[in-house]
C-alpha cells in the first residue's frame, strides 16, 4: 500500500505546463475512451486516504474530481490492491462484495475496472480506474491488460519525475549548506597597469571546498537551476568584500554578479559597508539580457553610490557593442579568446584596436583578460590597452596580492 513517501508527486501533477502532467492526463483520458467509461481517474494512496490526481469524464457529477479525497478503506481501489476484489466488477449492483458499500451508491458505480500503479521498486502509488454508471458485462481480460500497460506508463513517468525531484532537493540542500557556511572560498587575481605592472585592482573569484569537488561554474549553474543563484552570488560577494581591509587602499576589488543579482532589491544594500570607490561590479551573463529597463535602473542606483561597473567577456558570449552601449560601463574586459595569442594574430590585433578606439570614445577603460605571455602583454600595451590580468602576472590565489617579476618579451 502507499506509505506516504510519494511526496512531490502531487507537485509534479499540479505543475503548470509540466509535460508529465499532460501525458498522465492523456493516459487517463485514453483509458476512459477505450473502455467507453463514464469516468476515468488516477488515484494516489496517501496514508488513510485516496486522492484523485487526474480525472476524465463526468466525475464532477458524483463529486469525483481532481483533488477529491476519499477514505481509502471504503474504496474499491483499496480492495483491489489487497487482493480482496478482482480488477473487474461487471455489475456492482448485484455483486455481493460491493453492492451494499456506501461508495457504490455515492459514485453511482454500475461497473468498475481498476489496476494498481506500482512504481519501480514495488511501491504502490495508487490505482488507475474507470467507472460506468451502468453495469457492463463486456469488460474483458484484454481490457485489464490494456489498463496494466497504461498504469505501467504512468508509473514510469511518476518515478522519473520523482527521482528528478529528489535530485533537485539534494541540489537545494547542497547550495543551502554552502550559503549557510558563509559561501565559497574567495581567491583574488591582480589587475595590473600593463606599462608599470602596478596592481590597480583584483578580481574576486569563487572556489568551492565543498563536496562534490567540481568547477565554480557548475556550482553556480546548479544554484540557478534550483532558484538560489542570486543568494549564492550575494554570499560570494559578501565573502569577497569582507577581505577588502586586507587589500591596499588604492586597489579596487571586482566582484562578479549576474544581471538578476544586480537587479535584486537587497543587492545594493549588501554593498553599503564597502567604500564605494573600491568596488567594481562586474556583470557576467549566463544568458542574453531580455529586459534592459530593470537593469539600467539598478545600474543607475549603483552609480549614484559611486560604484563602478565593468562588462565581462567582451568579444565573446553576450557582451556585444549594443549591450555595452545600453549598460554604459566604466570598464570593459576583453575576453581571453581575443587576447590569447594576440602578439602573432593580426585579426585579433585589429579587433583589439577597434575595441580601444570604441572605448576611448566612450571614455571607458579596457582590461585585457587571459594575458599569459610577456609577448601578448606587450602587444596589448602597444595597441593602447592599459590594464591586464592573467597568468603572466599572477594566478588567482590567497591574499596578499602579488605579481610575478617582469620578463622581457622575446
SENU-813243 format. One record per residue: residue in three letters; x, y, z negated of N, C-alpha, C in turn. Coordinates in steps of 0.2 Angstrom, whole numbers, padded with zeros to 4 digits, always signed. Each point is the difference from the previous one (the first is absolute). Layout:
% SENU-813243
ALAXYZXYZXYZ
...
END
This chain:
% SENU-813243
UNK+0004-0006+0000-0004+0006+0000+0004+0006+0000
UNK-0003+0006+0002+0004+0006+0000+0002+0002-0008
UNK+0006+0002+0000+0003+0001-0007+0002+0008-0002
UNK-0003+0004+0005+0001+0007-0002+0007+0003+0003
UNK+0004-0005+0003+0006+0003+0003+0000+0003+0007
UNK-0006+0001+0002+0000+0002+0007-0001+0008+0000
UNK+0004+0003-0005-0001+0007+0000+0004+0003+0006
UNK-0003+0005+0003+0002+0003+0006-0004-0002+0006
UNK-0003-0006+0000-0004-0002+0005-0006+0005+0002
UNK-0003+0002-0006-0006+0005+0001+0003+0006+0003
UNK+0006+0002-0002+0003+0007+0003+0001-0001+0008
UNK+0003-0006+0001+0001-0002+0008-0006+0001+0004
UNK-0006-0003-0003-0006-0001+0004-0003+0007+0000
UNK+0001+0005-0005-0003+0006+0000+0004+0005+0004
UNK+0006-0002+0002+0005+0005+0003-0003+0003+0006
UNK+0000+0007+0001-0003+0003+0006+0005-0002+0006
UNK-0003-0003+0005+0004-0001+0006+0004-0006+0000
UNK+0000-0004-0005+0004-0006-0001-0002-0005+0005
UNK+0005-0002+0004-0002-0005+0005-0002-0007-0003
UNK+0002-0002-0006-0002-0006-0003-0007+0001-0002
UNK-0002+0005-0003-0007+0001-0002-0005+0000+0006
UNK+0002+0003+0006-0004-0001+0006+0000-0007+0002
UNK+0006-0003+0000+0000-0007+0003-0005-0005-0005
UNK+0001+0001-0006-0004-0004-0005-0008+0001+0001
UNK-0001+0007+0001-0007+0002+0002-0003-0004+0006
UNK+0005+0000+0005-0002-0003+0007-0001-0008-0001
UNK+0004-0003-0005-0001-0007-0001-0006-0002-0003
UNK-0002+0004-0005-0007-0001-0004-0005+0001+0005
UNK+0000+0005+0005-0005+0001+0005+0000-0006+0005
UNK+0006-0003+0001+0000-0005+0005-0004-0006-0003
UNK+0002-0001-0007-0004-0006-0003-0007+0001+0000
UNK-0003+0006-0002-0007+0001+0001-0003-0001+0007
UNK+0003+0002+0005-0002+0000+0006+0000-0007+0003
UNK+0005-0004-0002+0001-0007+0003-0006-0004-0003
UNK-0001+0001-0007-0005-0004-0003-0007+0003+0001
UNK-0001+0006+0003-0006+0003+0001-0003+0001-0007
UNK+0004+0002-0005-0002+0001-0007-0003+0007-0001
UNK-0004+0001-0005-0002+0006-0002+0005+0005-0004
UNK+0004-0004-0003+0006+0003-0004+0006-0004+0000
UNK+0005+0004+0001+0007-0003-0001+0004+0004-0005
UNK+0004-0003-0004+0004+0004-0005+0006-0004-0002
UNK+0005+0004-0002+0006-0002-0003+0000+0002-0007
UNK+0000-0005-0005+0000+0001-0007+0007-0001-0003
UNK+0001+0004-0005+0006-0001-0004-0002-0002-0007
UNK+0004-0005-0003-0001-0002-0007+0004+0005-0004
UNK-0003+0004-0005+0004+0004-0004-0003-0002-0007
UNK+0004-0004-0004-0002-0002-0007-0006-0004+0001
UNK-0005+0003-0004-0007-0003+0000-0005+0003+0005
UNK+0003+0003+0005-0005+0003+0005+0002-0002+0007
UNK-0005+0001+0004+0001-0001+0007-0001+0007+0003
UNK+0005+0003+0004-0001+0007+0003+0000-0001+0007
UNK-0005+0003+0003+0000+0000+0008+0005+0005+0002
UNK+0004-0002+0004+0006+0004+0003-0002+0002+0007
UNK-0003-0004+0004-0002+0002+0007-0007-0004+0001
UNK-0005+0004+0003-0006-0003+0002-0003+0002+0007
UNK-0003-0004+0003-0003+0001+0006-0007-0002+0000
UNK-0005+0003+0004-0007-0002+0000-0004+0004-0005
UNK-0006-0003-0002-0005+0004-0003+0001-0001-0008
UNK+0006-0001-0002+0001-0001-0008-0003+0005-0004
UNK+0000+0007+0002-0002+0005-0004-0007-0001-0002
UNK-0004-0003+0004-0007-0001-0001-0001-0004-0007
UNK+0005-0004-0001-0001-0005-0006+0005+0002-0006
UNK+0003+0006+0001+0005+0003-0004+0007-0004+0000
UNK+0002-0002+0006+0006-0004+0001+0004+0005+0005
UNK+0005+0004-0002+0004+0004+0004+0006+0001-0003
UNK+0005+0003+0004+0007+0001-0002+0000+0004-0007
UNK+0003-0003-0005+0001+0002-0006-0005-0003-0005
UNK-0005-0004+0002-0005-0003-0004+0004-0005-0005
UNK-0002+0000-0006+0003-0005-0005-0005-0005-0002
UNK+0001-0006+0000-0005-0005-0003+0004-0004-0005
UNK-0004-0003-0005+0003-0005-0005+0002-0006+0004
UNK+0007-0001+0000+0002-0006+0004-0003-0007-0002
UNK-0001-0001-0006-0003-0006-0002-0007-0002+0003
UNK-0003+0005+0002-0007-0001+0003+0000-0001+0007
UNK+0006+0001+0003+0000+0000+0008+0001-0007+0003
UNK-0002-0001+0006+0001-0005+0004+0008-0001+0001
UNK+0003+0006+0001+0007+0000+0002+0004-0004-0006
UNK-0002+0002-0006+0004-0003-0006-0001-0008+0000
UNK-0006-0002+0002-0002-0007+0000+0004-0004+0006
UNK+0000+0004+0006+0004-0003+0005+0007-0001-0001
UNK+0003+0005-0003+0008-0001-0002+0001-0005-0005
UNK-0005-0001-0005+0001-0005-0005-0002-0007+0003
UNK-0002-0001+0006-0002-0006+0002-0007-0002-0002
UNK-0004+0004-0003-0007-0002-0003-0005+0001+0005
UNK+0002+0003+0006-0005+0001+0006+0004+0000+0006
UNK-0004-0003+0005+0004-0001+0007+0000+0007+0003
UNK+0004+0000+0005+0001+0006+0004-0006+0003+0003
UNK-0005-0005+0002-0006+0002+0003-0006-0002-0004
UNK-0004+0005-0001-0007-0002-0002-0005+0002+0005
UNK-0003-0005+0003-0004+0002+0006-0007+0003-0002
UNK-0003-0002-0006-0006+0002-0002+0000+0001-0007
UNK+0002+0006-0002+0001+0002-0008-0007-0001-0003
UNK-0006+0001+0003-0006+0000-0004-0002-0007-0002
UNK+0002-0005+0003-0001-0007-0001+0005-0004-0003
UNK+0006+0003-0001+0006-0003-0003+0000+0000-0007
UNK-0001-0005-0004+0000+0000-0007+0005+0003-0003
UNK+0006+0000+0003+0006+0003-0003+0000+0008-0001
UNK-0004+0003+0005+0001+0007+0000-0007+0004+0000
UNK-0006-0004+0001-0006+0003+0001-0003+0004-0005
UNK+0002-0002-0006-0002+0004-0006+0005+0005-0003
UNK+0005+0001+0004+0005+0005-0002-0002+0007+0001
UNK+0001+0005-0005-0002+0007+0001+0003+0003+0006
UNK+0006-0002+0002+0004+0003+0006-0004-0002+0006
UNK-0003-0006+0001-0003-0002+0006-0006+0005+0001
UNK-0004+0001-0005-0005+0005+0001+0002+0007+0001
UNK+0005+0002-0004+0003+0007+0001+0002+0002+0007
UNK+0004-0005+0003+0003+0001+0006-0004-0003+0006
UNK-0006-0002-0002-0005-0003+0005+0004-0005+0004
UNK+0003-0005-0003+0004-0005+0004-0004-0006+0002
UNK+0000+0000+0007-0004-0006+0003+0006-0005+0002
UNK+0005+0002+0002+0006-0005+0002+0006+0004-0001
UNK+0005-0004-0002+0007+0003-0002+0005-0005+0002
UNK+0006+0004+0002+0006-0004+0002+0006+0005-0003
UNK+0004-0004-0003+0006+0004-0003+0006-0004-0001
UNK+0006+0003+0001+0006-0004-0001+0005+0004-0004
UNK+0005-0003-0004+0004+0004-0004+0005+0003+0005
UNK+0003+0006-0003+0005+0004+0004+0006-0001-0005
UNK+0005-0005+0002+0005-0002-0004+0007+0003+0002
UNK+0003+0004-0004+0006+0003+0002+0006-0005+0001
UNK+0005+0002+0004+0006-0005+0000+0002-0001-0007
UNK+0002-0006-0002+0002-0001-0007-0006-0003-0004
UNK-0006+0000+0003-0006-0003-0004-0004+0004-0004
UNK+0001+0006+0000-0004+0004-0005-0007+0002+0004
UNK-0005-0001-0003-0007+0002+0003-0001+0007-0001
UNK-0001+0004+0006-0002+0007+0000-0007+0000-0001
UNK-0004-0004+0003-0008+0001+0000-0003-0005+0005
UNK-0005+0003+0004-0003-0004+0005-0002+0004+0006
UNK-0001-0004+0005-0003+0003+0006-0006-0003+0002
UNK-0006+0004+0000-0007-0003+0000-0004+0003+0005
UNK-0006-0004+0001-0005+0003+0004-0007-0003-0003
UNK-0005+0004+0001-0006-0001-0003-0006+0001+0005
UNK-0004-0004+0001-0007+0001+0003-0005+0000-0005
UNK-0005+0004+0002-0006+0001-0005-0005-0006+0001
UNK+0001-0003+0006-0004-0006+0001+0004-0006+0000
UNK-0003-0006-0001+0004-0006+0000+0003-0001+0007
UNK+0005-0003+0001+0004-0002+0006+0003-0007+0000
UNK-0003-0005+0002+0002-0006+0000+0005-0002+0006
UNK+0002+0005+0004+0004-0001+0006+0007+0001-0002
UNK+0002+0003-0006+0007+0001-0001+0004-0007-0001
UNK+0005+0000+0004+0004-0006+0001+0007+0000-0003
UNK+0003-0006+0000+0007+0000-0002+0004+0004+0003
UNK-0001+0001+0007+0005+0004+0004-0001+0007-0002
UNK-0006+0002-0003-0001+0007-0002+0005+0001-0006
UNK+0000-0005-0005+0004+0000-0006+0008+0001+0002
UNK+0002-0004+0006+0006+0000+0002+0002+0007+0003
UNK-0005+0003+0003+0001+0007+0003+0001+0005-0006
UNK-0004-0001-0005+0000+0005-0006+0007-0001-0003
UNK+0003-0006+0000+0006-0002-0004+0006+0004+0004
UNK-0001+0000+0007+0005+0003+0004+0000+0008-0001
UNK-0006+0002-0001+0000+0008-0001+0002+0001-0007
UNK-0002-0004-0005+0003+0001-0007+0007+0000+0000
UNK+0003-0005+0004+0008+0000+0000+0003+0006+0003
UNK-0003+0003+0005+0002+0006+0003+0000+0006-0005
UNK-0006+0000-0004-0001+0005-0005+0006-0001-0006
UNK+0001-0006-0002+0005-0001-0005+0007+0002+0002
UNK+0001-0001+0006+0007+0002+0003+0001+0007+0000
UNK-0005+0004+0002+0000+0007+0000+0001+0003-0007
UNK-0004-0003-0004+0000+0003-0007+0007-0002-0003
UNK+0002-0006+0001+0007-0001-0003+0005+0004+0003
UNK+0000+0001+0006+0005+0005+0003+0000+0007-0003
UNK-0006+0002-0001+0000+0007-0002+0001+0000-0008
UNK-0002-0005-0003+0001+0000-0007+0008-0001-0002
UNK+0004-0003+0005+0007+0000-0001+0003+0007+0001
UNK-0003+0003+0005+0002+0007+0002-0001+0004-0006
UNK-0006+0000-0003-0001+0004-0006+0004-0002-0005
UNK+0002-0006-0001+0005-0002-0006+0007+0003+0002
UNK+0002+0000+0006+0006+0003+0002+0000+0008-0001
UNK-0006+0003+0002+0000+0007-0001+0000+0001-0008
UNK-0003-0004-0004+0001+0002-0007+0007-0001-0003
UNK+0003-0005+0003+0007-0001-0002+0004+0006+0002
UNK-0001+0003+0006+0004+0006+0002-0002+0006-0004
UNK-0006+0001-0002-0002+0005-0005+0003-0001-0006
UNK+0001-0006-0003+0003-0001-0006+0007+0002+0000
UNK+0004-0002+0006+0007+0002+0001+0001+0007+0000
UNK-0004+0004+0004+0001+0007+0001-0002+0004-0007
UNK-0005-0002-0003-0002+0003-0006+0006-0001-0006
UNK+0003-0006+0001+0006-0002-0005+0006+0005+0001
UNK+0001+0001+0007+0006+0005+0001-0002+0007-0002
UNK-0006+0002+0001-0002+0007-0002+0000+0000-0008
UNK-0002-0005-0003+0000+0000-0007+0007+0000-0003
UNK+0004-0003+0004+0007+0000-0002+0004+0006+0001
UNK-0003+0005+0003+0003+0007+0001+0002+0000+0008
UNK-0002-0004+0004+0002+0000+0007+0006-0003+0002
UNK+0002+0001+0006+0006-0003+0002+0006+0003-0002
UNK+0006-0003+0000+0006+0003-0001+0002+0005+0005
UNK+0002+0006-0001+0002+0005+0005+0007+0001+0001
UNK+0003-0001+0006+0006+0002+0002+0000+0006+0004
UNK+0006+0003+0001+0001+0007+0004+0005-0001+0005
UNK-0001+0003+0006+0005+0001+0005+0001+0007+0002
UNK+0006+0002-0001+0002+0007+0001-0002+0003+0007
UNK-0002+0006+0001-0001+0004+0006+0006+0005+0000
UNK+0004+0000+0005+0006+0004+0000+0000+0005+0005
UNK+0004+0006-0001+0001+0005+0006+0005-0004+0004
UNK-0001+0000+0007+0004-0004+0004+0007+0003+0001
UNK+0000+0007-0001+0007+0003+0001+0004+0000-0007
UNK-0003+0001-0005+0004+0000-0007+0000-0006-0004
UNK-0005-0005+0002-0001-0006-0004-0003+0001-0007
UNK-0002+0006-0001-0003+0002-0007-0007-0003+0000
UNK-0001-0003-0006-0007-0003-0001-0005+0006-0001
UNK-0005+0000+0004-0005+0005-0001-0007-0003-0003
UNK-0001-0006+0001-0006-0004-0002+0001-0007-0001
UNK-0005-0003-0002+0000-0008+0000-0007-0002+0001
UNK+0000-0006+0004-0007-0003+0001+0000-0005-0005
UNK-0006+0000-0004-0002-0006-0005-0003-0005+0004
UNK+0003-0006-0001-0003-0006+0003-0001-0006-0005
UNK-0006-0003+0001-0002-0005-0005+0003-0007+0001
UNK+0002-0003-0005+0002-0007+0000-0003-0004-0006
UNK-0003-0006+0002-0004-0004-0004+0004-0005-0003
UNK+0000-0001-0007+0003-0005-0003-0005-0005-0002
UNK-0006+0000+0002-0005-0004-0002-0001-0006+0005
UNK-0003-0006-0003-0001-0005+0005-0007+0001+0003
UNK+0000-0003+0007+0005-0003+0004+0005+0005+0002
UNK+0007-0002+0001+0005+0005+0002-0001+0001+0008
UNK-0002+0006+0002-0001+0001+0007+0001+0008+0001
UNK+0000+0002+0006+0002+0007+0002-0005+0005-0002
UNK+0002+0006-0002-0005+0005-0002-0006+0001+0004
UNK+0001+0000+0007-0005+0001+0005-0006-0005-0001
UNK+0002-0006-0002-0005-0006-0001-0004+0002-0006
UNK+0003+0002-0006-0003+0002-0006-0005+0005+0001
UNK+0002+0006+0004-0005+0005+0001-0005-0002+0005
UNK+0001-0004+0005-0005-0002+0004-0005-0004-0003
UNK+0002-0005-0005-0005-0003-0004-0004+0004-0005
UNK+0003+0005-0002-0004+0005-0004-0005+0004+0004
UNK+0002+0001+0006-0006+0004+0004-0005-0005+0002
UNK+0002-0007+0001-0005-0005+0001-0005-0001-0005
UNK+0002+0001-0006-0005-0001-0006-0002+0006-0003
UNK+0001+0006+0003-0003+0006-0002+0004+0004-0005
UNK+0006-0002-0001+0004+0003-0006+0006+0004+0003
UNK+0000+0001+0007+0006+0004+0003+0001+0007-0003
UNK-0005+0004-0001+0001+0006-0003+0003+0000-0007
UNK-0003-0005-0004+0003-0001-0007+0007-0002+0000
UNK+0002-0005+0004+0007-0002+0000+0005+0006+0002
UNK-0002+0003+0006+0004+0006+0002+0001+0005-0005
UNK-0006+0002-0004+0001+0005-0005+0004-0003-0006
UNK+0000-0006-0001+0004-0003-0006+0008+0001+0002
UNK+0001-0002+0007+0007+0001+0002+0002+0007+0000
UNK-0004+0005+0002+0002+0007+0000+0001+0002-0007
UNK-0004-0002-0005+0001+0002-0007+0007-0003-0003
UNK+0002-0006+0002+0006-0003-0002+0006+0003+0003
UNK-0001+0003+0007+0006+0004+0003+0001+0006-0004
UNK-0006+0004-0001+0001+0007-0003+0002-0001-0007
UNK-0001-0005-0003+0003-0001-0007+0007+0000+0000
UNK+0003-0001+0005+0008+0000+0001+0003+0006+0002
UNK-0005+0005+0001+0003+0007+0003+0005+0003-0005
UNK-0001+0000-0006+0005+0003-0005+0007-0003+0001
UNK+0000-0006+0003+0007-0003+0000+0004+0002+0007
UNK-0004+0004+0004+0003+0002+0006+0002+0008+0000
UNK+0005+0001+0003+0003+0007-0001-0005+0005+0003
UNK+0000+0006-0004-0006+0005+0001-0001+0002+0007
UNK+0005+0001+0004-0001+0002+0007-0002-0005+0005
UNK-0001-0006-0002-0002-0006+0004-0008-0001+0000
UNK-0003-0001+0005-0007-0002+0000-0001-0007+0001
UNK-0006-0002-0002-0002-0007+0000-0006-0001+0005
UNK+0001-0004+0005-0005-0002+0005-0004-0006-0002
UNK-0007+0001-0001-0004-0006-0002-0005-0002+0006
UNK+0000-0006+0001-0004-0003+0006-0008-0001-0002
UNK-0004+0003+0004-0007-0001-0002-0004-0001+0007
UNK-0006-0003+0000-0004+0000+0006-0005+0006+0000
UNK-0003+0001+0006-0005+0006+0000-0005-0002-0005
UNK-0002-0006-0001-0006-0001-0005+0002+0002-0007
UNK+0007-0002-0002+0002+0002-0007+0000+0008+0000
UNK+0003+0003+0005+0001+0007+0000-0007+0003-0001
UNK-0005-0002+0003-0007+0002-0001-0003-0001-0006
UNK+0002-0005-0004-0003-0002-0006+0000+0006-0005
UNK-0006+0001-0004-0001+0005-0004+0005+0000-0006
UNK+0003-0005-0002+0004+0000-0006+0008+0001+0002
UNK+0001+0000+0007+0007+0000+0002+0003+0006-0002
UNK-0003+0006+0002+0004+0006-0002+0001+0001-0007
UNK-0005-0002-0004+0001+0000-0007+0006-0004-0003
UNK+0002-0006+0004+0005-0004-0002+0007+0003+0001
UNK+0000+0006+0004+0006+0003+0001+0001+0006-0004
UNK-0005+0001-0005+0000+0007-0003+0007+0001-0005
UNK+0002-0006-0002+0006+0001-0005+0007+0001+0003
UNK+0000-0001+0007+0006+0000+0004+0001+0007+0002
UNK+0006+0003+0000+0002+0006+0003-0002+0000+0008
UNK-0005+0004+0002-0002+0000+0007+0005+0000+0005
UNK+0005+0004-0001+0006+0001+0005+0004-0006+0001
UNK+0000-0005-0005+0004-0006+0001-0004-0006+0002
UNK-0006+0001+0002-0004-0006+0003-0002+0001+0007
UNK+0002-0005+0004-0003+0000+0007-0004-0006+0000
UNK-0006+0001+0003-0005-0006+0001+0001-0002+0007
UNK+0002-0006+0001+0001-0003+0007-0006-0004+0002
UNK-0003+0002+0005-0006-0003+0002+0002-0006+0005
UNK-0002-0006-0002+0001-0006+0003-0006-0003+0002
UNK-0001-0001+0007-0007-0003+0002+0001-0008+0002
UNK-0005-0003-0003-0001-0007+0002-0005-0001+0005
UNK-0004+0006+0002-0005+0000+0005+0000+0007+0003
UNK-0003+0001+0006-0001+0006+0002-0005+0004-0004
UNK+0001+0007-0001-0004+0004-0004-0006+0001+0005
UNK-0006-0001-0003-0006+0001+0004-0004+0006-0002
UNK+0001+0003-0006-0004+0006-0002+0006+0004-0003
UNK+0001+0006+0003+0005+0004-0002-0002+0005-0005
UNK-0006+0002+0000-0003+0005-0005+0002-0001-0007
UNK-0002-0006-0003+0002-0001-0007+0008+0000-0001
UNK+0004-0002+0005+0007+0000-0001+0003+0007+0000
UNK-0003+0004+0005+0003+0007+0000-0002+0004-0006
UNK-0006-0002-0003-0002+0004-0006+0005-0003-0006
UNK+0001-0006+0000+0005-0002-0005+0007+0002+0000
UNK+0002+0001+0007+0007+0003+0001+0000+0007-0002
UNK-0005+0004+0001-0001+0007-0002+0001+0001-0007
UNK-0003-0005-0004+0000+0000-0007+0007-0001-0003
UNK+0004-0005+0004+0007-0001-0002+0004+0006+0001
UNK-0001+0003+0006+0004+0006+0002-0001+0006-0005
UNK-0006+0000-0002-0002+0006-0005+0004-0001-0006
UNK+0002-0007-0002+0004-0001-0006+0007+0001+0002
UNK+0002+0001+0006+0007+0000+0002+0004-0006+0001
UNK-0004-0005+0001+0002-0007+0002+0001-0001+0007
UNK+0006-0002+0002+0001-0001+0007-0002-0006+0003
UNK-0001-0001+0007-0003-0006+0003+0005-0002+0005
UNK+0001-0006+0001+0004-0003+0005-0005-0005+0004
UNK+0002-0001+0006-0004-0005+0005+0005-0006+0001
UNK-0001-0006-0001+0004-0005+0001+0000-0003+0007
UNK+0005-0004+0002+0000-0004+0006-0002+0004+0006
UNK+0003+0006+0001-0001+0003+0006+0004-0003+0006
UNK-0004-0001+0005+0003-0004+0006-0002-0007+0000
UNK-0004-0002-0005-0003-0007-0001-0007+0000-0003
UNK-0004-0005+0000-0006-0001-0004-0005+0005+0002
UNK-0003+0004-0005-0005+0004+0001+0002+0008+0000
UNK+0006+0001-0001+0002+0007-0001+0002+0003+0007
UNK-0005+0002+0004+0001+0003+0006+0000+0008-0001
UNK+0001+0003+0006+0001+0008-0001-0007+0003-0002
UNK-0006-0003+0002-0006+0003-0002-0001-0001-0007
UNK+0002-0005-0003+0000-0002-0007+0004+0005-0004
UNK+0006+0002+0003+0004+0004-0004-0003+0007+0000
UNK-0003+0002+0006-0003+0007+0000-0006+0001-0005
UNK-0003-0006+0000-0006+0001-0005+0002+0000-0007
UNK+0005-0004-0002+0002+0000-0007+0005+0006-0002
UNK+0003+0003+0005+0005+0005-0001+0005-0001-0006
UNK+0004-0005+0001+0005-0002-0006+0005+0005-0001
UNK+0004-0001-0005+0006+0004-0001+0006-0004+0003
UNK+0000-0006+0000+0005-0004+0002-0003-0006+0005
UNK+0004-0002+0005-0002-0006+0004+0006-0005-0001
UNK-0002-0006+0000+0005-0005+0000+0001-0004+0006
UNK+0005+0000+0003+0001-0004+0007+0001-0007-0002
UNK-0004-0004+0003+0000-0007-0001+0006-0004+0002
UNK+0002-0005-0004+0006-0004+0001+0000-0002+0008
UNK-0005-0002+0003+0000-0002+0007+0002+0005+0004
UNK+0000+0006-0002+0003+0006+0005+0007+0002-0002
UNK+0002-0001-0006+0006+0002-0003+0006-0006+0001
UNK-0002-0006-0001+0005-0005+0000+0003-0001+0007
UNK+0007+0001+0000+0003-0001+0007-0001+0006+0004
UNK-0001+0006-0003-0001+0006+0005+0006+0002+0003
UNK+0006-0001-0003+0006+0002+0002+0001-0002+0007
UNK-0002-0006+0002+0001-0002+0007-0006-0001+0004
UNK-0005+0003-0002-0007+0000+0004-0002+0006+0002
UNK+0001+0002+0007-0002+0007+0002-0008+0001-0001
UNK-0004-0005+0001-0007+0001-0001-0002+0001-0007
UNK+0003-0003-0005-0001+0002-0007+0002+0007-0001
UNK+0006+0002+0003+0002+0006-0001-0004+0006+0002
UNK-0003-0002+0006-0005+0005+0003-0006+0001-0004
UNK-0003-0006-0003-0006+0000-0004+0002+0004-0007
UNK+0006-0001-0003+0002+0003-0006+0000+0008+0001
UNK+0003+0001+0006+0001+0008+0002-0006+0003+0000
UNK-0005-0003+0004-0007+0002+0000-0003+0001-0006
UNK+0001-0005-0005-0003+0001-0007+0003+0006-0003
UNK+0007+0001+0000+0003+0006-0003-0003+0006+0003
UNK-0001+0001+0006-0003+0006+0003-0007+0001-0003
UNK-0004-0005+0000-0007+0000-0002+0000+0002-0007
UNK+0004-0003-0004+0000+0002-0007+0003+0007-0002
UNK+0005+0002+0004+0002+0007+0000-0005+0005+0001
UNK-0004-0001+0005-0006+0004+0001-0005+0001-0005
UNK-0001-0006-0003-0005+0000-0006+0003+0001-0007
UNK+0007+0002+0000+0004+0001-0006-0001-0006-0005
UNK+0001-0006+0003+0000-0006-0004+0007-0003+0000
UNK+0002-0003-0006+0006-0003+0000+0000-0007+0002
UNK+0005-0003+0003+0000-0007+0002+0005-0004-0004
UNK-0002-0006-0002+0004-0005-0004+0000-0006+0005
UNK+0006-0002+0001+0001-0006+0004+0000-0006-0004
UNK-0004-0005+0001+0000-0006-0004+0004-0006+0003
UNK+0002-0004-0004+0004-0006+0003+0007+0001+0003
UNK+0003+0005-0003+0007+0002+0003+0005-0005-0003
UNK+0003-0004+0004+0004-0006-0002+0007+0001+0002
UNK+0002+0004+0004+0007+0001+0002+0002+0007+0000
UNK+0007+0001-0001+0002+0007+0001-0001+0003+0007
UNK+0000-0004+0005-0001+0002+0007-0007+0003+0001
UNK-0005-0004-0003-0007+0002+0001-0001+0007-0005
UNK+0003+0000-0005+0000+0006-0005+0002+0006+0004
UNK+0006-0001+0003+0003+0006+0004-0004+0002+0006
UNK-0003-0005+0004-0004+0001+0005-0006+0004-0002
UNK-0003-0002-0005-0006+0004-0002+0002+0007-0003
UNK+0005+0001-0003+0002+0007-0002+0001+0004+0006
UNK+0004-0003+0005+0001+0004+0006-0006+0002+0004
UNK-0005-0004-0001-0007+0001+0003-0004+0005-0003
UNK+0002+0002-0007-0003+0005-0003-0004-0003-0006
UNK+0000-0006-0001-0003-0003-0006+0004+0002-0006
UNK-0004+0003-0005+0004+0002-0006+0001-0005-0006
UNK-0005-0004-0001+0000-0005-0005+0000-0007+0002
UNK+0002-0005-0004+0000-0007+0002+0000-0004-0007
UNK-0003-0006+0001+0001-0005-0005+0001-0007+0004
UNK+0003-0005-0004+0001-0006+0003+0006-0004-0003
UNK+0001-0006+0002+0005-0004-0003+0007+0003+0000
UNK+0001+0004+0005+0007+0003+0001+0002+0005-0006
UNK-0005+0003-0003+0001+0004-0006-0001-0004-0006
UNK-0006-0004-0001-0001-0004-0006-0006-0004+0001
UNK+0000-0006-0003-0006-0004+0000-0004+0002-0005
UNK-0007-0002+0000-0004+0002-0006+0003-0004-0006
UNK+0000+0004-0005+0002-0003-0007-0002+0004-0006
UNK+0003-0002-0005-0002+0003-0007+0004+0007+0000
UNK-0003+0004-0005+0004+0006-0001+0006-0001-0004
UNK+0005+0004+0000+0000+0007+0004+0001-0001+0007
UNK-0002+0005+0004+0001+0000+0007+0008+0001+0002
UNK+0001-0005+0005+0007+0001+0002+0000-0001+0008
UNK+0005+0003+0003+0001+0000+0007+0007-0003+0001
UNK+0001-0004+0005+0006-0003+0002+0005+0005+0003
UNK+0006-0002-0001+0005+0005+0003+0000+0001+0007
UNK+0001+0005+0003+0000+0002+0007+0005-0005+0004
UNK-0003-0002+0006+0005-0004+0004-0001+0004+0007
UNK+0006+0001+0003+0000+0004+0006-0002-0004+0006
UNK-0005+0002+0004-0002-0003+0006+0005-0002+0005
UNK-0001-0006+0003+0005-0002+0005+0000+0005+0006
END
